Amino acid sequence: MPPAVARAGRALPPVVAALVLVLLLLVIVRLPWVGDLGMHAATVQRLRHSPLHPGNPLVDADTPSPYYSPWMLLLGCLARVTGLSVFPVLRVGALVGLGLLATGVWRYVRTLSAHRAAPALAFLSLVFLWGPVLFEWSGFLGLNSLALTVAYPSVFALGLSFHFWAWLTRALRAGTGWGGWLALGALWALILLCHQFTGVVASLGALATVVAARPGRPELARLGAAVALGLVLLWAWPYYDFFALFSAGAGLEAIHRSLYGHLPGRFGLVLLGVVALGARWRRDRRDPLALFFLLGALVFAAGGLSGHYSWGRALPAALIPAQLAAALEAVSAGRRAVRAGWAGALGAALLVGAWTQVGTVGYVTGRDALPGAVAARYREPWTGYRWVTPWVRYGDVVMARTMASRQIPAYGAYTVAPGYPDVFLPSAGVREAAERRYFSAAAAASARRDVLREYGVRWVVGVREDAEPWLRRVAGGPGKQVLYAVLR
């Protein structure tokens, strides 16, 4: 290969990775809204108004919540001290999370390869090596998923996880004192508190790293102390009972069942990484990436076989090592011809993955600026409910259907029923039944009024057909939605 071509090949991954990061920075400016952004905005709202006793983030109830993590507490305090509104604070959080992710990938990959192009190529594999069917979920690092969840605690926790694995690898190789190991234990607890599912992924990666390193007794003693400190910090966190989550998973199974569907379409390109892991396994039976993959695949499979579909959130523990392995084989696999073959296969797979997610550009430009073929792959984000804020105040209770209930608390109001599963809210089922009863066409007028009185409802977000004599139309919104004031 001519030297000029080789130099161009080495320079291309860092340039493309930099462009992807610029795209994500521009996405943060727009902060498209889909999925759980309303939950996280509501969490910051509650912590901003009452850092010590925030109550339930979605409904007017005094319950704990696993969303009250150290990271969200910090963002809530930032909003309280600076006077910034919630969404600018979430943009700050997104910048920090993206920075941690980029630097964490760089640091961790440096423990696996000294090749200059390895970190950038690994980052590109993490965001593009997925499948020909678009997939988005928090805690998963596809470009489109990352663009929509960049302000979520899961991105912050994933960034910390890569730093955690890098730090742990170096501690096991070069040794570190008791202070360093205790700091690792505190970091492990922080990740688990900030996003529990990502904490499981971080723990599996740490276990693979320890098994691969075969530490001696002194390191094992320090590791035990680190784990013990982490467990104490998890137990001592005052905002929710971390260990109660182990018995609360039943309410999460239904929404996670879809993680086990369409696997070839969503993750088919990752098979290239699985082949790469096989090559690494043949060279070293204690390869940390291969062990990491096996642990993640085992947990994911066990969840599917046992019906514990929430265990599917451990899937990144299989995807991440496979994606990293594909990138590393392209720069370090034996002879030059073998590396060239790997580079060609990876390049083709990355192009397919990039085309699948090309609609992400629309979160910066808008649909109208996209060419037709790209616009067809663009998914419109939610419009939000800012249009109700001139009337609805912080702490007001709003009767709304599920989709509206996922967004309205972001602006400070409460809804009657939570828009998301809430394992710490005993009345969740009763509240959901009350919402269904109110909007049921068969419900008597007196039953509807009783629901409004029971929950202290001041506003109703419905459609024109929802008008009743005790409601006064205040404003109209997108999709024929109407904000009604409840007349006393």
Secondary structure, DSSP 8 states (H G I E B T S, - for coil): --HHHHHHHHHHHHHHHHHHHHHHHHHHHH--B-TTHHHHHHHHHHHHH-SS----SSSSS----TT--HHHHHHHHHHHHH---HHHHHHHHHHHHHHHHHHHHHHHHHTT---TTHHHHHHHHHHH-S-SS----TT---HHHHHHHTTSHHHHHHHHHHHHHHHHHHHHHH---HHHHHHHHHHHHHHHHH-HHHHHHHHHHHHHHHHHH---HHHHHHHHHHHHHHHHHHHH-SSS-GGGGGG-GGGGHHHHGGGGSSHHHHHGGGHHHHHHHHHHHHH-TT-HHHHHHHHHHHHHHHHHHHT-GGGGGGTHHHHHHHHHHHHHHHHHSSSHHHHHHHHHHHHHHHHHHHHHTGGGGHHHH-GGGS-HHHHTT----B--SGGGTTT--TT-EEE--HHHHTTGGGGT-EESS-SS--TT-TTHHHHHHHHHHHH-TTS-HHHHHHHHHHTT--EEEEEGGG--TTEEEEEE-GGGEEEEEE--
